[in-house]
Amino acid sequence: MPLYHIFLGKFKKAVRIPEYGYIGLTEKELKVIDTFEFQRLRWIKQAPGAYTVYPGMSHTRFEHSLGVMHLAGEAATHVILNSGIVSNTNEIEETVQLTRLAALLHDIGHGPFSHTFELAHQLAGSEWKHEEAGRQIIRTKLNDALNQYGFAPDDIIKLLDNKSGKPWYPFMRDIVISPVYNVDRMNYLVLDSARSGALEYGIIDAARIIQNMYSLPNDWSLTIGIKAKDATLRMLEAYVHMYRSVYLHKKATAADTQIAYALKLVWDNGVLDDLKNPKTENLLDMNDYTLLDRLVNCGVKEAANFIERYRRRDILKVAADISLDQLTQAGYEPSILIKEIRYDLSLEEHQVIYDILNMKRPAPYPSEPTSWQHFMFYDDERPERTGKLEEWEVSYLVSLLKQTFRVRIYTFKENEKRVKEAVLRKLNLG
């Protein structure tokens, strides 16, 4: 049965995603999806670390991007209808289509193993952002696919770049990258909770929120109707519980760190420099599987060992999980503590690794609690923005997030007991 959209008309094709049923694809979207650059996302897992814990989480950036596109289209449609936006047919169609294309391409620049690739750069003392890589791919590789239908790469980039100008309506950008309720986060909560089986942590009522989206003429930014306040609070709660229990699961962060540290080791040895701040062509040649092959054959013994063990699911053990407050009270900086433990136990640098969980993790911080305090709902009966989130409504969630500000110390199982005992001695916790 063909699928139709109220503004886009008959879809060219339909694809089935378990969480949404059949979703439609326009000819413009298919032109982008069928490029090598987008198809590459099939080979990059959405949550590679969590996959080692929850085997059902084998989904990739490919189906995540399709889901975000679908939700973005639903959101733009409801904003237009709920807000009574009156415009010519072509402009409304362009508004919905451009929002969907921006959502479709929001993750096009991800490196292998998703956010783990960015963690590797942090461990190596450098910085690399998939957002900027995505802009370069859109500009240099997808120009023809977009221009064929009248969309310039900059049209997409402006929607994905919070610092640039606002094309058309600001709500289009908010739908994709709002700090609290964007459809990217909605979709990964829906997919990740379903595929992991952890429905009790991440299930949200995305439809309720989307159906209560508005944009007001004073600035045309996105706002949520007050009737969806409870659904929005539940979404914030789902952020917190998925973040703590799934994305930052001890085995998941250990697996991410194992891959990231293997990359750091090869870069420290001057090997595989084409993977460090890669050019667009080099990035597009990489995915999860090609990266593992290159690392296991890189010629750096320690890095190859990390990957061979990873392939057997011989994952780093968490020898200690310490709050930052505990370290401060004991008078230690994390790096100093680790150096002393390595020295005391005669272990090499790669044998004891630490990670600070308040830095940008392979699971990005879901949203800043400070942004929740300024969140306003829209009461369509008054009509006006009203109903800020009260402190008591989010204080419990904020306190849970603060508990994730920790230091984890990793080592392989043969050294786990010794490292654990050394940490307890150093911090007088034994």
N, C-alpha and C positions, 0 to 999 in steps of 0.2 A: 504494500500500500504506500503510495507516495506521501511524503511529508510536506506540509506547507507552513509558512511563517506569515504572521499578519502583515509584516512590513517587507520582508524579503521575498515573499511569494513561494513558488515551488522550489524545494531543495533539489539540487542536482543528484545527490546521493545520500544514503542514510547508513550509519554505522551503529552497532549496538555496544553500549557500555553497560555492564551489569547494574551499576548504581542508578542509571538514568533511563534505561531502556534504549529505544532508538533515538539518536540525535541526528539532525540534518546537517548537511554540508553544502555550501554554495559553490558555484563554479570558481569563484575567486579564491575561496579557501582551499579547494582541491588543487588549484594551481600551485599554491604554496606547500601544501601537504605532500605533494608528489615530488618535491625537490629532494635532492640528496641531503641537503643541509637539515631539513626537517626529519626525514626518515632516519637519520643518524640517531635521533632521540630514542628510537626503539631499543638501542643497545646501551642505554644509560639508565640505571635503576633510580627510582625516585628516592628511596631510603635504603641505601646499600648496607649500612651498618645494622639497621633494624631487621633486614632480610635474614641476617645470620641467626636471629632470635625467633622471628616470626616467618616461617618459610612461605606463607601465603603472600607476603609483601614482595612479590616478584615484579610488580608493575613498574612501569618506566615513565620517564619524562614524556614519552609519546602520548600515552593515554591520559596522563595528567593534563597535558596541554589541550587535548581535545575536550576534556571535562571543563577546564577553565573557560575555554571558548564558548561552550554551551551555556554555562552559567552566566557569562558576561552578556550574551545575547538576551537571555531571559531578564537579566537585571536592567539592561538598557530599554528593553521593551516595556517593562513595568514602570520604569521612571517616566517614560514618555506618556504612557496612558494615565498613570496616577496624577501626574503634574499638569495634565491638560496642555502639553506643549503643542502648539499649532505651527506647522511649517509646511512647505511643499513636500510632495511625496518623495522626490529625489533626495532632499536633504535628510529626511527621516531615515530613508533606506541607507544613506551613506553613514549616518550616525550609528546605527545598529551594526552595519557591516564593519566599519572601522574599529568599533569597540571589540567586536569578535576577533578581528585580525590581530589587534594588539594583544589580546588575551592569548590567542593561539601562539604568538611568537614571544611571549614574555620569558620563556626559558630556553630559547634557541641557542644561547651562548654557553650553556652549562658544559663544564669539562667532565671527563670520566669520573665516575663515582660521585657525581653531583657536588654537594658542598664539601665533601672530603678533599677534593682537589684544591679548594680554597684553604682548607685547614693545613694542607701540606705547605702552601706558600707561607702561612703564618708561622709554622714551625721552622721554616727555613729563613725567617726574618724578612720576608718580602710580602707583597700584596698583589692579588689578582682577583678581579671581580667578574663574575659571569654576566652581570648586567652590561658592562662596557663591551665585553666580547660579543654579546648579542647584538648590540648596536652596530658593531663593525660588520657582522654577518648580514644584518638587514640592509646596511648601506651598500655593501660590496657584492653580495651574492644573491640577494633576493630582489634587486632593483627591477629586473625584467618581469618577474612574476607579479610584482605589485603594480608597476607602471602600465602593464597591459590592460588593467582595469581602472586606471585613473587614480591610483593611490601612490603617492611618493613615499619612499622610505622614511623621510622626515615626519610624515603624518603619523606613522606608527611610533617612531622614536619619541615624539613629543608626548604621546600618551604614556610612554613607559619611563619618562624622565621627569621626576618631580621638580627639577630646577628650570626646565625650559618653558616656553610659552604654551598657552592652552589652546589647542585647536577645537573649534566648535564649542561644545558645552563642557565645562569642568567636570561634570558628573561622570563623563566617559572615562576620564583618568582615574577618578576616585573608585570607580567600579573595579578597576584592575589593580590599583596600588594604594588604596586607602590604608592608613596605618592600623585600623581596627577591623573593618568588616569587608575587606576585598574578597573577590570571588576566588582568587588563588588560594587563600587560606581556607575558605569554605570547602573548596574541592579537595585539597589534600587531607582535610579532616574527614570528609566523607569517604574518600578512597582508602586512606591509610587505616582508618578504624575498621572498615569493612574487610579489607584484604588481610589485615593482621588478625582479625577475629576479636579485637578489643573494642567491641561496640559499646561496652559500658563506659569506656573512657571518651570516645570521640564522636558519638552520634550527635548530630545537630539537625535542626529543622531549617535547612537552607531555603526551602520553598517559602516558608513563612516570612523569613527575613527579606527575600527578594521580592515577594509580592507586596511588601510594605516599604518599598524604596520610593523616595520622592526627591525632587530637585526644585528649589524655590527660586523665583525670578530675581531676587536681590543679588545672588551671586552664582546661581545654577550649580552649586556644589551638591554632593550627594548627602542625603540624610535618611534616617530610618524612622518609620512611623511608630508611634508609641505603642500601638497594638502588638508590635513585635518585640517589645522590651524584654519579656521573659525569654524569648527565643535568642535574643542577642546576648543576654546574660549567660544562657546555657552554652552559647558558642564560646564565650570567654572562658567558661569553666572547662569546656572541652579542650581548648588550647592548652590550658595549664596541665590537665591530667595526661593528655597525649604527650606533651613535652616532657613531663617528669617520668612517666611510666613506660613510654614506648621509645621516643626519640633519644632520650638520655638513659635508657636502660644500660646497665653496666657493661653487658656483653656487646651491645650495639656501639657504644662509644669506644670500647676497646678495639673492635673490628675497624672502625673508622680510623682510629689512631694508628693501627698497624699498617694500613695502606698509606696513610699520610706520612708516617715516619720512614717507610721504605723509600718514598719519593725524596724526602729530606736527605736520606743517606746517599742516594745516587747524585743529588745536586751537590752535596758536600764534597763528593769525590770527583766533581767535574764531569759527570756522565749524564747523558740524556738532557742536555741543556735546551734542546728544542721543545721540551715539555714545560720549561720554566718561562712564565709570561709568554706563552706560545703565540706565534703569528696565526692569523686566521686559518691559513691552509694547514698548518700543523695541528691546530685544535680540531679541525674537521676530520682529520685522519685518525683521531683518537676516540675510543669508547672504553667501556669497562673491560672488555675482553682483550682488546689490543694492548691496553695499558698493562694488564697482568702479564701478558706474554713478553712485553719489552722489559718489564722489571725482573722477571725470573731469568731472563737471558742478558741482563745488563752488565755482568762481569764484576759487580760489587757483591761480594760473598754475603755480607750481612743483610743487604736489601733482598737478595734472591732468597735467602733463608726465611725472611719475613713473609714473602709471598708464597713460597712452597708450603709453609705452615698454615697460612691463610687458606690455601686451596684444600687443605685437609681439615679445615675448621679447628685448627690448633691456634686458638685466639689468645691474645694477651690476657692475663689475669689481673683483676683489680686487687692489688695487695693492700691498698689503703684508700679510703674515701673520707676525706677530711674537710670540715668546714673551714672557710677562710678565717673565721673568728678563732678557731682552735689553733691555727698556725700563728696568728698574731699574738695570742695569749702566751704561746710558747716562745715567742721572739724569733720566729723564723720567716724568711721569705721562701717561697716554694723552690726556687732555683738553688738556694743555699742548702736547704734540707736534702735535696736530691744529690747534690755534690758530696755531701758528707756521707750519705748512705752508700753511694758508689765507692767512695774511698774506703769506708769501714769494711765493706764486703768484698773489696777487690773486684768490682764489676765494671765492665766497660759502659760507655755512655749509652749505647743502644740497648743495654740489658736492663736499665731502669729508666722509665720514661714517665713524665708527668703531663697533666693536662689541666688547665684552669677552665672550669665550666662557665665562668661569667664572660669569657671572650666569645666571639662569634663561633658557634659550634657547628658541626655538620648538620645539627638540627637548629636552624636559626631561631633566635628568641622570637616567640610568637607575635607579641606586640608589647610596646612599652606601657606599663601600668599608668604612667603619667598621662598618656593619651586617653585613657579611659575616663579620667577625671574631667576632661573637657568635652566629653561626648554628649551631644544633645539629641533628643528625640523630637519628632514632629507630630503635633496633635492636629489632625485634619479637621477636627470639629471646632477648633477655636478661631482660625487656624494660626498656629505659630510654633516656633521651636520651643520646647519646654522639657521638663523632666530629666534633669541631669542624673547620672548614676550617683547614688549616695555612697559615701565612704563605707558604710556598713555592708553594702551590697557587693563590694569587690575586695574588702580588706582581707577576707579569708583567702581569696585567690592570690592576692599580692604576697601574703605571708608564705604561701606554698612556693611561689616562684623564688622568693628570697632564699628558701632552703636549698635551691639548686646551685647557689653560688659556692662551689666546692672545688677542691683539688683532688684529682684522682691520680694515683700512682700505679703504673702498670709494669708488669714483668712477666716473663714466661713461667710456666708451671714449675720448672725445675728450681727456680729461685724464689717462688712465691712465699714460702714459709719464712725464709731468712729475711726477705725484704719487709714482710709484715711485722716481724719481731723487731727489726731495726727501727721502723717507724714508731712503734709503741714505746721503745726505749727513748728515742729522741724527744718525743712529745710527752713523756711521762704518763702514758695512757694505759700502761700495762698493770 
